[in-house]
Amino acid sequence: MNRRKKLYLNTTTAILNQIVVLVCGFILPRYILAYFGSDINGLVTSMTRFLSVISFLELGIGPVIQSNLYKPLANNDADMISKIVVSAEKFYRKIAYIFVLYIAVLMVIFPRINSDYDFWFTASLLLIISISTFAQYYFGITYQVFLNADQKVYVHTIVQIITTILNTFLCVLMMKLGCGLHIVKLASAVVFIARPLVQNTYVKKHYKINHKITFTEEPIKQKWNGFAQHLASVVCSEIDVVLLTFFSTYQSVSIYSIYLLVVSGINKLVMTAVSGLESFWGNIMAKKEYYLLKKTFEVVESLIHAGVTFLFIVTAILIAPFVSVYTKGINDAAAYYLPLFGILLTLAYGVQCLRVPYFRIIKAAGHYKETQKGAFISMLLNIIFSITLIFKFQLVGVAIGTLVAMLYHTIYFAWYLRKNILNRPFNHFVKHMVVDIIVGVLSFLATGWLRMGITTYGDWIIYAVIVAVIVGVITFALNLLLYKDEFIYLIRKVLKCT
């Protein structure tokens, strides 16, 4: 299978996976809200965010390992591939021990943050949720990164689709049968342990990796330089819930989590759809096909800006009415209707998606050390703005902090590329951003006349279709007018007319 077919297969399965994750992601919280209430939903969300430090402990080593694998995979260098895999496994094993210690400490501290619930109720629930998180990240993370580097994202994506559907079905069934929250979460843990087991079996069957190989020189270059990129990403995604847990209420955390379900769902749809790009570009750079690199980057950049702008402008307009319908019937449903917060949070994650082509090509080239300064500045901006604004503006305050950090980091990556890797003028990025802003302003103005009493999903769907058509026409018209060559090139490639 050539790299283009792999890219299409990876993209197709990734989109399907994200649709499944998005649908299942809406089903489970709604049942938790209905059976256990907003405070429990907020408690579970807080626990999940605190446990996501496992991602922080990974220190961003995954993308670094992946970028180091491109060349040996392209050259079929079995010895170097084995050395990198063995080195990665040793690293993750050490991190696993640290995470176990962290869970033990968290089980003592977390129940004391908010004493609304019994100590053992909170501590035991935390332990159960940690099993699922631990299993997903560490039992199979080395081989997942390996498959990504070999452009076989579709392998673990298919496994994720199956386990996500199975987990949702089991959890809903158990809630309907009257099972407690602990039993429901334990069922999730059992399902998710299956993910790495299946994935690891596939790799061992299809690849010959020498686990007894030895080496004197570290095979993974820039192992620690991926830290800054990853730290910034973790802080931007987790700081909001952490601050709300300490300085607000579990109800605020619950409200945030519901809006985040929508926004992160669209965000992950974009991220997973382009998950094959990094290895695709990494393979091109390994073979020094620089003209193809620049051409494909221009097309992807135009497509990402047009697609992301459309998706997130539509989401920004529709998110508050959707949450209103989604929480209908919940005791404190009125507290969930926060249009300004929804718009700001949506824009923040939309800006993060806009940086996809810039960040992916930087990762593919392995430029972690060179760009770590921008990552630290982005992280500090998020912390400073969020802490400063949360006391006065609560949810809106943390959303502003996230938006500022995301915007800076995106601009930084585009600025870096002006003299590195692609050596392209910065005004290409500026032009795209100006077009995105114009599309957003025109879209809000064009849909402002819509005044619909939205009380059911049917009402919302009609409203969504009208909004999507209006925003779609504006987005397509402006981008086609200004980036006609890129879109013609893309259509020709898809239709194989060249």
N, C-alpha and C positions, 0 to 999 in steps of 0.2 A: 504494500500500500504506500503510494507516494505521499509527500508532506501536504499537498493540497487536499487530497482526499481525507487525510487525517484531520486537517483543519476543519473541513466541512463536518466530519463525523463528530469531532469534539464540540463544535459549536452547536450542532443539532441536539446532541444529548445533554449538553450544558443548559440550553434553553428549556428543554423538556424537564430537566431536573429542577430548575428554578421555578417553573410553573407549578410543579408538584409541591415544592417547598413553600411557595407562596400560598397555595390553596390550603395545604395542611397547617401552615402557620397561622391562618385565620381561624381554622376550625377549633384547634386545641385551646387557645386562650379564651375563646367565646364560651366553651364548655366549662373551663376553669372559673370564669367570671360567674357563670350561671349556677354552678354547683358549690363553689367555695367563696366567691366574693372578690371585690377589688383589692382588699388588703392582702389576701393570700396570693393573688396574682402578682401584686407588687413585691411581696416577700420572695416568691419564686424567681421573679425577674432580677431582684437584687442579688440573690444567691448565684444565679447563673452568671451575672456580670462579675462578681467577685471571683468566681471560679475561672473565669476567662483569663485570669492571670497566667494560666497554663500557656496561653498563646504568647504572653509577654516573656515567660521563661524560655520559650523556644528561641527568643532573641533574634528572630528574623533569619535564622540559619537556613530555613527551608528554601527561600529564593536563591540564597548564595550557593547552596548545594546544587540546585537546579541549573544555575548558570555555569557551574563548573563541570556539569555532566554533558553539556551540549557538544563540546569538541570530541571527547572520547567516544560518545555515542555515534557521532557522524563518521568517525574514523574506525569504528569497531574495535577500540582499544580495550579489550577485556580486562587486562590487569589494572588499568587506571580506573575503570568503572568499579571494579571490586574494591579497590583501595578507598574510593570516595564513599561507597555504600557502607563499608566497615567502619570508617571514621565517623560517618553520620550516626550509625547505630550506637557507637560508644558514647557519642555526645548526648544523644537523646536518653540513653540509659541513666546517665548522671542527672539529667534534668528531671527524670521520673522520680528519683529519690528525693529531690528537693520539693517536688510538687506534693508528695505524700506528707512530708513534714509540714508544708504550708496548709494542707487540709486539716491536719491535727490542730494547728494553732488557730485556724479559722473557726473550727468547731467550738473552741473555747471562747473566742472573742466575739464572733458574729451574733450569737444569741443575746449578748449584753448591749448591742447597739440600740436595739429597740425591744423593750421587755413586754410587748403586747402578747407574746406567745410563750408557752412553757419552754424552759431551757432544753429539755430532752426532745421535745417536739421539733424545735428548730435545728438542734445539732444533728439529730438522726436524719432529718430531711436533707440537710446539707451534705451529709455523708453519702446518701443515696444518689443525689444529683451529681456528686463529684465522680461517682463510678462511671456514669455515662460520659461525662466530659473527658475523664482520664482515658477511657477506652478509645474514644474517637480520635484523640490527638496523638497518643503515644504508642499504642500497640502496632499501629501500621503507618505512622507518618513518614518513615524513611522510604518505604516502597511507594507510597502515594506520590512523594516528590519525584522519585525515580520514574514512575509512569508519566508524570507531567512532562519531565524532561525529554522522554522518548515519544512525545506527542500522542500518548495513549490515555489522555484524560478521560476518555469515554469509558474505560474499564471501571474505575472507581466511581464514576458518575452513575453508571447503571446500578451498581450496588447501592449507592445512596438513594436512588429513586425507589428501589424495592423496599429498603429498610424504613424510609420515611413514611411510605404508605402503610406499611405494616404497623409501625409505631402509632400512627394516628388512629388506625382502626382499633388496635388493642386498648389504647388509652380511653377513647370514647366509649367503647364497649364496657370497660371496667367502671367508668364513672356512672354509666346508665345502670349498672348492676349494683351500685351503691358502695363501691370500694373507696377506701380512704385515699388521700393524696399520696401518702407514702407508698402504698401498693401500686398506684398508677405510675409513679416515677420509677419504681423498681422495675416495672415491666419495660419502661423505656430503656433503662440501663441494659437489660438482658438483650433487647433487640439491637442496640447500637454496638454491643460487643461483637456481634456477628460481622460488622463491616470490615474491620481490619483482618479478621480471620480469612474471609473469602479473598480479599485483596492480596494478602501475603501468599496464599495458596497459588493464585494466578501467577505471581512473579516467579515463585520457585519452580513452577512448571514450565514457564516459557523462557526463562533466562538462566544462564549458568554463571552464578556469582560465587566467587571463591571467598568464603567467610574466614578461611584460615590464613589469608594473605597477610604479610607483614610489610611495614614501611617505616622508614626513618624520617622522611620529610613529610610534613602535613600536606595531604593531597587537595584539601579544600582551601583555596585561596580566598582571602578577605573574609574568613569565617566570622570575625567579630565586627566587621564593618557594616553588616546588614542590620546590626542592632538599632542604629539611629532610625532607619526607615521603619522598622517594625515597632519600635517604641512609640514613635509619633502616631502610627496607625492605631495602636492599642489605646493610647491616651485619648485620641480623638473619638474613638468609638465607645470607650468605657467611662470616661470622666464624668459625663452627664449623670448617669445613674448613681455613681459613687457619691457625688455631691448631693444629689437629691435624697439619697438614703440617709446621709448625715445631717443635712440642713433643711429637709422638708419632711413629707409624710410618705407612707407606703401608697397612699392614694395617688400622689403626684407621680411616683414611680410607675404605678399602673397606667396612668394616663399617658405618660411618656412611652411606655412599652407598646401601647396600642397604636399610637401614631408611628412609632418606629417600625412596627410590623409592616405597615404600608410602605413607608419610605425605604426601609432596608430590603424589602421584597423587590422593589423596582431596582434598587441599587445592585443587589446580588444578581438580578436578571441580566443586567448589563455586564457586570464583572464576570459572570460565568460564561456569558455568550462570547466573550473575547478571551477566555482563559487559554485558548490554544495559540493566541498571538505571540506570547512570550517565547515559547519553544519554537514557533514558526520563524520568528525573526532571529532567534538564537542560532537556528540551523543555517539561515541565510548568511549571517555574519561569520559563522564558522567556515563557510565555503567562500567567503569574500565576494558575494554577489551584491555589491553596493548600489548599483543602479536599480536593481529590483527592490532593494531595501527602501530606497528613497521613494520610489513610485508607489509601493504598497503602503508606505507610511502616509503619504499625501491622501490617498483614497480612504484609508481607515480614519484619519483625522477628520476629514469632511463628513464621513458617515457617522462617526461618534458624536460630533457636535450637533448634527442635525437630529439624530435619533435621541440623544440624551435630552436635548432642549425640548423636543416634542413630549417625551415621556414625563419629564419632571414638571413642565409647565402645566400639563394636563393634571398631573397628580396634585400640584399645589392648589389648583382650583377646586378639585374634587374631594380632597382628603377630609376636610372638616364635615361636609355633608355625609360622607361615607361613615365616618366614625360615629356620627349622630345616629344613623340607622343601625350600625353594628352593635351599639350599646343600648339600643332601645329595649326597655324592660328591666334594665339593671337599676338598682335602687338609686345610685348616684349618677345616673346617665347624663344629667344636665351639666355636670362638672367636666365632661369630656369634650364639650363643644368649644374649641379654642382655635379659631381660624388663623390668627396671626402666628401663633406657635407652629401650626401645621405648615404654613407657607415658609417660614424661616427654616424649619427643620428639613423640609423638602429641598429648598434651595441649597442648603449646606451639602446634602448628599448628592445633589445634582452636580454641584461644582466638583465634588470628589470624583464623580464618574467622568467628567470632562477631562481629567488628567490622565485617563487610561492610556491613550496612545503614547504620551510623553513618558510616563512612569514605566510602562511595559518595555519600551525600547531601552530605557536606562538599565532596567533589571536584566534584560536579555544581554546587554553589553557588559554586565557585571560592574557598573560604576556605582558601587555602594559607598566606598570611602569618599569619593569625590563629591557626593551629594548629601552627606550626613549632616552638614551644617544647616541646610535648609530644613531638614527633618526636626532638628532640635528647636529651631526658631518657631516652627509651626506648633510643636508641642507646648512650648512656653506661652505662645499667644493664646492657645486654647485654655490653659490653666488660668492665666491672668484674667482674661475676659470673663470666663465662666464664674470664677470665684468672686470677682468684683460685682457682677451683675445678678447673681442668683438671689441675694438677700432682698433686692428690691423688685426684681422682675420674675423670680422663680423659674418656671419652665421656659419662658421667653428669653430669659437671661442666659441659660445654658445653651439654648439654640443659637443665639448670637455668637457666643464664644466658639462654637463648632463651625459656624459659617465663616468667621474671620480666619480661623486656622486652615480650613479647607481651601479658601480662596488664595491665601498666601502660598500654600504648598503647590497648588496648581500653577500659579504664575512663576514660581521658582523653577519648576521643572521645565517649563517652556523657555524660560530665560537661559537655563543651563544648556539646552540643545542648540542655542544660537551659535556656539563655538565648539561644541562637542558632538561626537558621533555623527550627526547629520549635517552640522554646520549650516544651519538655515536661519534666515532673518527672523527676528522676533515679531516683526509686523504681520507675519502669517498668522500667528496666534492672536494678536490684537484684533485682526480683521474678523477672525472666527468669533471672538468674544463679543465684539460690537454687534455682529449679526445675531448672536444668541440673545443679547439684551433687547435688541429691537423686536425680535420674535416674541419675547416675553412680555414686553410692554404692550405691543399690538394685541396679543392674545388676551391679556387681562382687560384691555379696553373693549375688545370685540365681544367678550363674553359677559361683560358687566351688566348688560341689559337683561340677562336671564334672571328671572325671579320665579323660581318654582318652589312649591311647598313639597319638600322631599320628606316623606314619612315612611316609605317602603323601599325595598330593593328595586322594585319595578320602576318607581319614580326616579331613583338614582341612576339606573341603567339608561333611561331615556335622556336624562340630563347629561350623563357621561358621553353618550354617543354624539349629542349636539356639540358639546365642548370639544371632543376629540376631532370631529370634522372641521370645526372652525380653526383650531390650533394646527391641525394637520395641513390645511390649505395654506395657511400663513407660512408655516415652516417649509413646506415643499416649494412654494413659489419663490421665496427669498433665496433658499439654498440652491435651487436649480438655476436661478438667474445668475448667482455669483460663483457657483462651483460646478458649472455644467460639464466641463471636461472630466473631472473626477468621477462624477456619477455615470457618465457615458462609458468610461473605462471600466467601472465596476459592473455595469449591466452587461457589457460585452464579455467580461470574464465569466460572469455567472452563466450566461447563455452560450459560452464557448464559441463566440463568433469570430475570435481572432485566430 
